[in-house]
Amino acid sequence: MKQTTDGAEKLRDTYAIKKGAPVYMKEFGYYCLERWIAEGYIHCEEDLKGYCGFDEPGLFTLGNLGGCEAPFEPVFETEILEDRGHYELVRDYAGRHVLYFKGRRDGFMPEYIDHPVKDRRSWESACKWRMDPHTPKRLEKIKQTIGEALPAVEKGLMLSQYIVGGYMYLRSMIGPVELLYKFYDDPGLIHDCMKAWFDVADFVTAQYQQYVTLDEILFDEDICYNHGILISPDMVNEFLLPYYQQLMTNIKKRQPDKSRHLFLQLATDGYCVPVIPIYEKMGMDVMCPFEAASNNNVAEIGRQYPNLVISGGMDKRILATDKDAIDRMVDGIMPVMKERGGYIPTCDHGVPAEVSFENYIHFRKRLLEYAL
């Protein structure tokens, strides 16, 4: 690295869990921007930096391995399948049949009616060929991303490879309920799906590693609900961990700079404490977003797992109440976590539309009191 930005330096100190180090300031995301723009407080998300004291980016994210869905290339053609008055049934880019408000695609939780994989025949005819690692369009996207990543490396930014987690990938193709049956009824299909996931992830990361050293692998997993894990630890060990572990082994062997630690981050909603020991087996270092509504107390989790970098944990429901409640939340978490180190304070998911601009700015100014 020829130079390091302040943001990258602060983020690296956070990942190193340096006690009392300056706190890296960012936000998880927003569902409230339309409201704040309509109310005249800001013109765009970028305007928030001046109010909130956000740090410059410390990390560049490498993509092309899915989002919350399978990394298809090509994706399904989006098509309106049925007009239902105020609603419309749409086949989305992941092949799901989704019920939307007519003419609106975001800002609410859609209703998923159907998923593309029902058996081995539908998997092979509709999806498996879309997981081919070597399609020309995928290679073009990889090349473009490498061109964008190299300047980030020159600035000393950390490089994070975002990958759709195995459970979320399977769920996007099979459906949340149907998937639970498939683990029992057709384990061979699950393994075939995961083999395709591994092949794409291994290939794409290998292309990047011809040019750069990766600092982090982030699996976006969403494997928990409000009372704990959605499948048994035995199922995780059988259907997910072998593919994760082999991928991590391969990536570490390919690292141009083998002296650099490769961090592993897991992102999951719900009550995530039960999965921490499970994913620690494969070397998990970082976790987010610790939803408070699911009884995740980041101060307590930080004490219990002192070697875990924690991001999130600020209760979105409290942000929508009043400043006194916000103060109690911030003052209950930040002194403990600032002293501990390894903590990035963000909302425990996207900031909801119910949160007023005034409340959010008060929240961010209170966090800044603990930043240095």
C-alpha positions as a printed Julia matrix, in Angstrom:
372×3 Matrix{Float64}:
   0.0     0.0     0.0
   1.41    3.38   -1.0
  -0.79    5.41    1.33
  -3.62    4.97    3.8
  -6.64    7.2     4.23
  -7.86    8.19    7.69
 -10.99    6.13    7.15
  -9.02    3.02    6.2
  -6.7     3.44    9.16
  -9.61    3.78   11.6
 -11.36    0.76   10.12
  -8.22   -1.38   10.33
  -7.83   -0.38   13.99
 -11.45   -1.4    14.56
 -10.86   -4.79   12.99
  -7.77   -5.17   15.16
 -10.0    -4.52   18.23
  -7.73   -1.8    19.59
  -9.08   -0.77   22.96
 -10.1     2.88   23.16
  -9.26    3.54   19.5
 -11.21    6.22   17.6
 -14.61    4.87   16.56
 -15.27    4.4    12.84
 -18.49    6.2    11.89
 -20.83    4.95    9.17
 -24.45    3.81    8.83
 -25.96    0.45    7.89
 -28.48    1.95    5.45
 -31.67    3.97    5.15
 -35.37    3.58    4.43
 -36.06    7.17    5.5
 -34.33    9.23    2.82
 -37.48    9.93    0.79
 -39.15   11.36    3.88
 -36.18   13.53    4.86
 -35.78   14.81    1.3
 -39.51   15.58    1.03
 -39.34   17.45    4.33
 -36.49   19.58    2.94
 -33.71   18.55    5.33
 -31.42   17.06    2.69
 -31.22   16.69   -1.07
 -29.47   13.32   -1.15
 -27.76   10.8     1.11
 -24.38   12.45    0.61
 -25.67   15.51    2.5
 -25.8    13.47    5.72
 -22.01   13.38    5.98
 -21.87   17.02    7.04
 -24.45   16.48    9.77
 -23.26   13.11   11.06
 -19.47   13.18   10.93
 -19.21   10.01    8.88
 -15.7     8.83    8.07
 -14.36    8.52    4.58
 -14.79    4.99    3.22
 -12.29    2.58    4.72
 -13.32   -0.37    2.59
 -14.05   -1.2    -1.05
 -16.54   -3.98   -1.73
 -15.96   -6.48   -4.52
 -19.22   -7.85   -5.92
 -20.43  -10.18   -8.67
 -21.31  -12.96   -6.22
 -24.95  -12.24   -5.53
 -26.79   -9.9    -3.22
 -29.63  -11.46   -1.28
 -30.13  -13.81   -4.21
 -28.2   -16.31   -6.29
 -25.41  -14.91   -8.5
 -27.15  -15.74  -11.77
 -25.62  -14.71  -15.07
 -27.79  -14.06  -16.94
 -30.54  -13.13  -14.51
 -34.18  -13.91  -15.26
 -36.06  -11.45  -17.42
 -38.4    -9.37  -15.25
 -41.99   -9.8   -16.39
 -45.43   -8.76  -15.12
 -47.36  -12.02  -14.94
 -50.74  -10.89  -13.68
 -52.66   -7.69  -12.93
 -54.42   -7.92   -9.57
 -55.96   -4.47   -9.27
 -53.88   -2.57   -6.72
 -51.21   -5.27   -7.0
 -49.28   -7.01   -9.74
 -47.61  -10.41   -9.79
 -44.09  -10.11  -11.17
 -41.36  -12.58  -12.02
 -38.24  -10.86  -10.71
 -34.61  -11.15  -11.77
 -34.08  -14.06   -9.36
 -36.92  -16.06  -10.95
 -39.32  -15.59   -8.03
 -42.99  -14.71   -8.42
 -43.47  -11.61   -6.26
 -46.6    -9.68   -5.34
 -45.92   -5.93   -5.43
 -47.98   -2.8    -5.09
 -48.71   -1.76   -8.66
 -45.92    0.38  -10.05
 -43.81    0.15   -6.89
 -40.89   -2.2    -6.28
 -39.29   -1.08   -3.02
 -39.91    0.6     0.34
 -41.93   -2.34    1.7
 -41.63   -6.06    2.29
 -42.77   -7.87   -0.9
 -44.78  -11.09   -0.77
 -43.05  -14.04   -2.45
 -45.58  -16.36   -4.07
 -43.33  -18.87   -5.84
 -39.67  -19.79   -6.36
 -37.92  -21.28   -9.4
 -36.42  -24.49   -7.92
 -38.89  -27.22   -6.97
 -36.88  -30.33   -7.88
 -33.77  -31.4    -9.76
 -35.41  -30.89  -13.15
 -36.39  -27.27  -12.45
 -32.97  -26.6   -10.89
 -31.17  -27.81  -13.99
 -33.52  -26.26  -16.55
 -34.09  -22.85  -14.92
 -31.12  -22.1   -12.66
 -28.05  -24.31  -12.78
 -26.88  -23.08  -16.17
 -27.13  -19.51  -14.88
 -24.45  -20.41  -12.31
 -21.81  -21.09  -14.97
 -18.69  -19.26  -13.72
 -17.3   -18.68  -17.23
 -20.07  -16.75  -19.0
 -18.71  -13.79  -21.02
 -20.9   -11.25  -19.19
 -19.64  -12.44  -15.8
 -16.05  -12.11  -17.01
 -16.76   -8.58  -18.26
 -18.15   -7.56  -14.87
 -15.15   -9.05  -13.07
 -12.77   -7.1   -15.31
 -14.67   -3.87  -14.68
 -14.61   -4.42  -10.91
 -10.87   -5.05  -10.94
 -10.39   -1.71  -12.66
 -12.4    -0.02   -9.91
 -10.65   -1.89   -7.09
  -7.05   -1.06   -8.01
  -7.35    2.69   -7.17
  -8.92    1.71   -3.83
  -5.89   -0.47   -3.11
  -3.61    2.47   -3.88
  -5.49    4.47   -1.22
  -4.99    1.7     1.33
  -8.66    0.75    1.57
  -9.56   -2.71    2.83
 -10.99   -5.02    0.16
 -14.11   -6.96    1.13
 -15.56   -9.7    -1.07
 -19.34   -9.77   -0.66
 -20.87  -13.23   -1.23
 -24.47  -14.33   -0.83
 -24.42  -16.85    2.01
 -25.31  -20.46    1.28
 -28.55  -20.43    3.27
 -29.76  -17.16    1.71
 -28.79  -18.42   -1.74
 -30.76  -21.64   -1.28
 -33.73  -19.8     0.18
 -33.86  -17.38   -2.76
 -34.19  -20.27   -5.22
 -36.3   -22.77   -3.26
 -38.29  -20.66   -0.79
 -38.03  -20.38    3.02
 -40.55  -23.11    3.86
 -39.87  -25.43    0.94
 -36.13  -25.33    1.69
 -36.68  -26.81    5.14
 -38.33  -29.86    3.59
 -35.65  -30.2     0.9
 -32.9   -30.62    3.5
 -34.66  -33.85    4.49
 -36.36  -34.93    1.26
 -33.67  -34.19   -1.32
 -30.24  -33.61    0.27
 -28.57  -34.47   -3.03
 -30.25  -31.47   -4.67
 -29.04  -29.19   -1.86
 -25.47  -30.4    -2.28
 -25.66  -29.91   -6.05
 -26.89  -26.34   -5.53
 -24.09  -25.69   -3.03
 -21.49  -27.16   -5.38
 -22.6   -24.64   -8.02
 -22.4   -21.85   -5.41
 -18.87  -22.92   -4.49
 -17.7   -23.13   -8.11
 -18.83  -19.57   -8.87
 -17.46  -18.11   -5.62
 -14.13  -19.88   -6.03
 -13.76  -18.78   -9.65
 -14.67  -15.11   -9.11
 -12.43  -14.68   -6.07
  -9.58  -16.34   -7.96
  -9.91  -13.77  -10.75
  -9.66  -10.9    -8.29
  -6.72  -12.47   -6.48
  -4.64  -12.35   -9.62
  -4.47   -8.6    -8.95
  -5.23   -7.92   -5.27
  -5.05   -9.33   -1.78
  -8.43   -9.68   -0.09
  -8.9    -8.37    3.44
 -12.36   -9.78    4.13
 -14.96  -12.26    2.98
 -18.51  -11.23    3.91
 -21.21  -13.89    3.78
 -24.68  -12.32    3.77
 -26.5   -15.22    5.39
 -29.76  -14.25    7.2
 -29.91  -17.66    8.86
 -31.58  -16.53   12.1
 -35.04  -15.37   13.17
 -36.14  -13.66   16.36
 -35.61  -16.74   18.56
 -32.49  -18.2    16.98
 -31.19  -20.24   14.08
 -33.61  -21.35   11.36
 -32.0   -24.74   10.79
 -30.16  -27.08   13.14
 -26.4   -26.85   13.76
 -26.13  -30.33   12.23
 -27.66  -29.02    9.0
 -25.25  -26.1     8.94
 -22.36  -28.51    9.43
 -23.58  -30.82    6.66
 -24.82  -28.45    3.99
 -22.97  -25.14    4.46
 -19.72  -25.31    6.41
 -17.86  -27.77    4.13
 -18.3   -25.41    1.17
 -17.42  -22.33    3.23
 -14.33  -23.95    4.68
 -13.06  -25.15    1.31
 -13.65  -21.72   -0.2
 -11.77  -20.0     2.63
  -8.92  -22.51    2.34
  -8.62  -21.87   -1.39
  -8.74  -18.1    -1.0
  -6.05  -18.12    1.69
  -3.77  -20.26   -0.5
  -4.18  -17.79   -3.38
  -3.52  -14.61   -1.41
  -0.7   -12.6    -3.04
   0.21  -11.28    0.43
  -0.08  -14.31    2.67
   1.02  -12.35    5.73
  -2.22  -10.36    5.74
  -5.06  -11.68    7.9
  -8.22  -12.6     5.97
 -11.21  -11.52    8.03
 -14.48  -13.4     7.81
 -17.72  -11.52    8.4
 -21.22  -12.95    8.76
 -24.34  -10.84    8.34
 -27.6   -12.23    9.7
 -30.81  -10.79   11.04
 -32.61  -12.22   14.06
 -31.22  -13.54   17.34
 -27.71  -14.45   16.24
 -25.94  -15.45   19.47
 -26.54  -19.21   18.97
 -24.71  -19.2    15.62
 -21.59  -17.4    16.83
 -19.88  -20.63   18.05
 -20.94  -22.44   14.87
 -19.36  -19.91   12.53
 -16.34  -19.43   14.73
 -15.38  -22.93   13.59
 -14.61  -21.5    10.17
 -12.81  -18.47   11.59
 -15.5   -15.79   11.82
 -14.01  -12.47   12.99
 -16.79   -9.93   12.32
 -20.57   -9.97   12.66
 -23.52   -7.66   12.0
 -26.17   -6.18   12.4
 -27.36   -7.46   15.86
 -31.05   -6.59   15.81
 -32.1    -5.28   19.2
 -35.71   -6.37   18.63
 -34.41   -9.95   18.61
 -32.77   -9.52   22.04
 -29.23   -8.97   20.81
 -27.46   -6.85   23.42
 -24.16   -5.78   21.84
 -22.6    -4.69   25.15
 -23.24   -8.13   26.64
 -22.23   -9.97   23.46
 -19.06   -7.89   23.35
 -18.17   -9.06   26.87
 -18.96  -12.68   26.04
 -17.02  -12.68   22.75
 -14.09  -10.28   23.19
 -12.42  -11.31   19.92
 -15.47  -10.63   17.75
 -15.68   -7.37   15.79
 -19.26   -6.11   16.15
 -21.19   -3.76   13.88
 -24.76   -2.59   14.52
 -26.9    -3.08   17.59
 -28.47    0.4    17.88
 -32.23   -0.13   18.22
 -34.12    1.33   15.25
 -37.32    1.39   17.34
 -35.73    3.7    19.9
 -34.56    6.08   17.17
 -38.24    6.64   16.37
 -39.19    7.61   19.96
 -37.54   10.56   21.72
 -34.14   12.03   22.52
 -34.11   10.89   26.15
 -34.57    7.28   25.06
 -31.84    7.72   22.45
 -29.5     9.09   25.13
 -30.13    6.12   27.4
 -29.4     3.71   24.57
 -26.21    5.43   23.45
 -24.9     5.89   26.98
 -25.66    2.26   27.81
 -23.67    0.91   24.88
 -20.9     3.28   23.87
 -18.78    3.56   27.05
 -18.49   -0.23   27.23
 -17.84   -0.76   23.54
 -15.46    2.19   23.13
 -13.28    0.8    25.91
 -13.5    -2.71   24.46
 -12.72   -1.68   20.87
 -13.79   -3.49   17.71
 -17.21   -1.85   17.51
 -18.9     0.12   14.71
 -22.09    1.79   15.99
 -24.88    1.68   13.4
 -28.6     1.15   13.4
 -29.44   -2.54   13.69
 -30.81   -2.44   10.13
 -31.75    0.29    7.66
 -32.98    3.42    9.46
 -36.81    3.21    9.18
 -39.02    5.89    7.65
 -40.6     6.43   11.09
 -37.34    7.99   12.37
 -37.42   11.78   12.23
 -34.47   13.71   10.89
 -34.12   15.53   14.2
 -33.94   12.29   16.16
 -31.4    10.78   13.81
 -29.09   13.8    13.91
 -29.32   13.84   17.71
 -28.38   10.15   17.71
 -25.39   10.74   15.47
 -24.16   13.74   17.46
 -24.31   11.69   20.64
 -22.23    8.95   18.99
 -19.65   11.54   17.95
 -19.1    12.37   21.62
 -17.54    8.91   21.94
 -15.76    8.9    18.58
 -12.29   10.19   19.49
